[in-house]
Amino acid sequence: MANGLLWAAVGTGFTFLMTAMGAGTVFFFRKSISTCAQRVFLGFAAGVMVAASIWSLIVPAIEEAEAMGQPVLLPAAGGFALGVGFMLLMDALIPHLHLGESHPEGLSTSWQRSTLLFSAVTLHNIPEGMAVGLTFALATEHGGSGAFYAGALALALGMGIQNFPEGAAISLPLRSGGMKAPRAFAFGALSGAVEPVFGILVVLVAGVIQPVMPWLLSFAAGSMMYVVVEELIPEAHLGEHSHMGTLSVMAGFLVMMMLDVALGG
């Protein structure tokens, strides 16, 4: 398990670093991201997460259940539903504000707009950290198989690529709203800090209760798909029919699929 924890820390540390690098753009640019760029970044992230949910999480969950002699449908569908329910609960309880919205969701609070935006991206990053951590834990369980590690690296790379604009999407609007650059950077970077935390937590759970691995994989997939449908795709279109948003979803899907096939295949 120690090896799995180390790899999970490295993988999620990389995705966190990419978020911080994106937030670092606040030191070079003062203006917020354009509407067109937001569509592209959000759509790309959605495509990456859909592909990752299928190839990196659902398919391995089914394969693991088969290898353990478990009924395939129960952990795949049950874990997916639990992941959706978990994010639905978090969405209802934790105050947050999506990009382009004026009214926050979750429990009533006196939090400032900057904190609410930070909270929204932090919620988004929870399932990403879980997914990366679990794929490295799965590779460790399979004796350090090169194919499994390659698949985990592909997922970490895909998550990291789409985390870069996420960091910028938090820090740049805060900077353009008058916040000083170092503080805006801190908000953007720290939104990705939950990824190592949740990545390591799920590895610990999987190591203690190994038979739940198929459930955890599909749980992470359900959580990610909830974020895609609830947040990313609607925001990528920003209330209107957008070919740019649609094409960016397709591009993200293709990039993540090719990464998974090229590195994990």
C-alpha positions in Angstrom: 0.0 0.0 0.0 2.9 2.3 0.7 3.9 2.2 -2.9 0.4 3.0 -4.0 0.3 6.0 -1.6 3.5 7.3 -3.0 2.3 7.0 -6.6 -1.0 8.6 -5.7 0.7 11.5 -4.1 2.9 12.0 -7.2 0.0 11.7 -9.6 -2.3 14.1 -7.7 0.6 16.3 -6.9 1.1 16.8 -10.6 -2.5 17.7 -11.2 -2.3 20.1 -8.2 0.9 21.6 -9.7 -0.9 22.2 -13.1 -3.7 24.0 -11.3 -1.2 26.2 -9.5 0.6 26.9 -12.8 -2.7 27.9 -14.3 -3.3 30.2 -11.4 0.1 31.6 -11.9 -1.0 33.3 -15.1 -2.4 36.0 -12.8 1.1 37.4 -12.5 1.3 37.9 -16.3 -2.2 38.9 -17.2 -4.7 41.1 -15.5 -7.8 40.6 -17.6 -10.4 37.9 -17.0 -10.7 35.0 -19.5 -12.9 35.8 -22.5 -16.3 34.1 -22.9 -15.0 32.2 -25.9 -12.0 30.9 -24.0 -14.2 29.9 -21.1 -16.3 27.8 -23.5 -13.3 26.1 -24.9 -11.7 25.3 -21.5 -14.8 24.1 -19.9 -15.9 22.0 -22.8 -12.4 20.5 -23.1 -12.5 19.6 -19.4 -15.9 18.0 -19.8 -14.6 15.8 -22.7 -11.6 14.7 -20.8 -13.7 13.8 -17.8 -16.2 11.8 -19.8 -13.5 9.8 -21.5 -11.7 9.2 -18.2 -14.9 8.1 -16.5 -15.3 5.4 -19.2 -11.8 4.1 -20.0 -10.0 4.8 -16.7 -12.8 4.0 -14.2 -15.9 2.2 -15.4 -14.1 -0.4 -17.6 -11.5 -1.2 -14.9 -14.3 -1.4 -12.3 -16.0 -4.0 -14.4 -12.8 -5.9 -15.0 -11.9 -5.9 -11.3 -15.3 -7.1 -10.3 -15.0 -10.0 -12.8 -11.6 -10.9 -11.5 -12.8 -11.0 -7.9 -15.8 -13.1 -8.9 -18.3 -10.4 -8.0 -21.5 -9.6 -9.9 -20.4 -7.1 -12.5 -23.5 -5.0 -12.6 -23.8 -4.3 -8.8 -20.5 -2.5 -8.2 -20.4 -0.8 -11.5 -23.9 0.6 -11.4 -24.2 0.8 -7.6 -20.9 2.6 -7.2 -21.7 5.0 -10.0 -25.1 5.9 -8.3 -23.4 6.4 -5.0 -20.9 8.8 -6.6 -23.7 10.8 -8.1 -25.5 10.9 -4.8 -22.3 12.0 -3.0 -21.8 14.9 -5.3 -25.5 15.8 -5.2 -25.2 16.0 -1.4 -22.1 18.1 -1.6 -23.7 20.4 -4.1 -26.7 20.9 -1.8 -24.7 21.4 1.4 -21.5 23.4 0.4 -22.1 27.0 -0.6 -20.6 27.7 -4.0 -21.0 29.9 -7.1 -20.5 28.8 -10.7 -18.8 30.9 -13.3 -21.2 33.3 -14.9 -23.8 32.9 -12.2 -25.0 35.6 -9.8 -26.8 33.4 -7.3 -24.9 30.9 -5.1 -26.0 27.3 -4.6 -25.8 25.2 -1.4 -26.6 26.4 2.1 -27.2 30.0 2.8 -23.9 31.8 3.8 -22.3 35.2 4.1 -19.2 34.1 2.2 -17.7 36.5 -0.3 -18.0 35.9 -4.1 -14.3 35.0 -4.3 -14.7 32.3 -1.6 -17.9 30.9 -3.4 -16.0 30.7 -6.7 -13.2 28.9 -5.0 -15.6 26.5 -3.4 -17.2 25.6 -6.7 -13.9 24.6 -8.4 -12.8 22.8 -5.2 -16.0 20.6 -5.4 -15.1 20.0 -9.1 -11.6 18.8 -8.1 -12.7 16.2 -5.5 -13.7 13.4 -7.9 -10.6 14.1 -10.1 -8.3 13.5 -7.1 -10.2 10.3 -6.3 -9.9 9.1 -9.8 -6.1 9.6 -10.1 -5.5 8.1 -6.7 -7.5 5.0 -7.4 -5.9 4.3 -10.8 -2.5 4.3 -9.1 -3.8 2.1 -6.3 -5.2 -0.3 -8.9 -1.7 -0.4 -10.6 -0.1 -1.3 -7.2 -2.7 -4.0 -6.6 -1.7 -5.6 -9.9 1.9 -5.9 -8.8 3.1 -2.7 -10.4 2.0 -3.8 -13.9 3.4 -1.4 -16.5 0.2 -1.3 -18.4 -1.8 -0.3 -15.3 0.8 2.4 -14.4 0.7 3.7 -17.9 -3.0 4.0 -17.7 -2.8 5.8 -14.4 -0.2 8.2 -15.8 -2.4 8.9 -18.8 -5.2 9.8 -16.5 -3.0 12.1 -14.4 -1.7 13.7 -17.6 -5.2 14.3 -18.9 -6.5 15.7 -15.6 -3.4 17.9 -15.3 -3.9 19.3 -18.8 -7.4 20.4 -18.1 -6.5 21.7 -14.6 -4.3 24.4 -16.0 -7.1 26.6 -17.4 -9.1 25.8 -14.2 -6.5 27.5 -12.1 -6.6 30.5 -14.4 -10.4 30.6 -14.4 -10.3 31.2 -10.7 -7.3 33.6 -10.3 -7.9 35.9 -13.4 -11.5 36.9 -12.6 -10.4 37.6 -9.0 -7.5 39.7 -10.2 -9.6 41.7 -12.7 -12.1 42.3 -9.8 -9.4 44.1 -7.9 -7.8 41.4 -5.7 -4.0 41.6 -5.5 -2.1 39.0 -7.6 -0.6 36.9 -4.8 -3.9 36.5 -3.1 -5.7 35.7 -6.4 -3.0 33.1 -7.1 -3.5 31.5 -3.7 -7.2 31.1 -4.3 -6.6 29.5 -7.7 -3.8 27.2 -6.6 -5.5 26.0 -3.4 -8.6 25.0 -5.3 -6.6 22.0 -6.5 -5.3 21.1 -3.0 -8.2 18.7 -2.5 -6.9 16.4 -5.2 -3.9 15.1 -3.3 -6.1 14.9 -0.1 -8.9 12.8 -1.7 -6.5 10.9 -3.9 -4.6 9.6 -0.9 -7.7 9.0 1.2 -9.2 6.6 -1.4 -5.9 4.7 -1.7 -6.0 4.2 2.1 -9.6 3.0 1.9 -8.9 0.7 -1.0 -5.8 -0.7 0.8 -7.8 -1.5 3.9 -10.8 -3.0 2.2 -9.5 -4.3 -1.1 -12.8 -5.9 -2.3 -14.4 -2.4 -2.5 -12.0 -1.3 -5.3 -14.6 -1.9 -8.1 -17.1 0.2 -6.1 -14.6 3.0 -5.5 -13.7 3.2 -9.2 -17.3 3.4 -10.3 -18.0 5.9 -7.4 -15.3 8.2 -8.8 -16.8 7.8 -12.3 -20.3 8.8 -11.1 -18.9 11.8 -9.2 -17.0 13.0 -12.3 -20.0 12.5 -14.6 -22.2 14.5 -12.2 -19.7 17.4 -12.4 -19.7 17.2 -16.2 -23.5 17.2 -16.6 -24.3 19.6 -13.7 -21.6 22.1 -14.3 -19.1 21.8 -17.2 -21.4 21.3 -20.2 -24.0 23.9 -19.2 -21.2 26.4 -18.5 -19.4 25.5 -21.8 -22.5 26.6 -23.7 -23.3 29.6 -21.4 -27.0 29.6 -22.0 -26.8 29.5 -25.8 -26.2 27.0 -28.6 -22.4 27.0 -29.1 -20.5 25.1 -31.7 -17.3 26.2 -30.0 -18.4 24.6 -26.7 -19.5 21.4 -28.5 -16.3 21.0 -30.5 -14.2 21.5 -27.4 -16.0 18.7 -25.6 -15.3 16.4 -28.5 -11.6 17.5 -28.5 -11.2 16.8 -24.8 -12.8 13.4 -25.3 -10.5 12.5 -28.2 -7.4 13.7 -26.3 -8.1 11.7 -23.2 -9.1 8.6 -25.3 -5.9 8.8 -27.3 -3.8 9.3 -24.1 -5.4 6.2 -22.5 -5.1 4.0 -25.6 -1.5 5.2 -26.4 -0.2 4.9 -22.8 -2.5 2.4 -21.2 -3.1 0.1 -24.2 
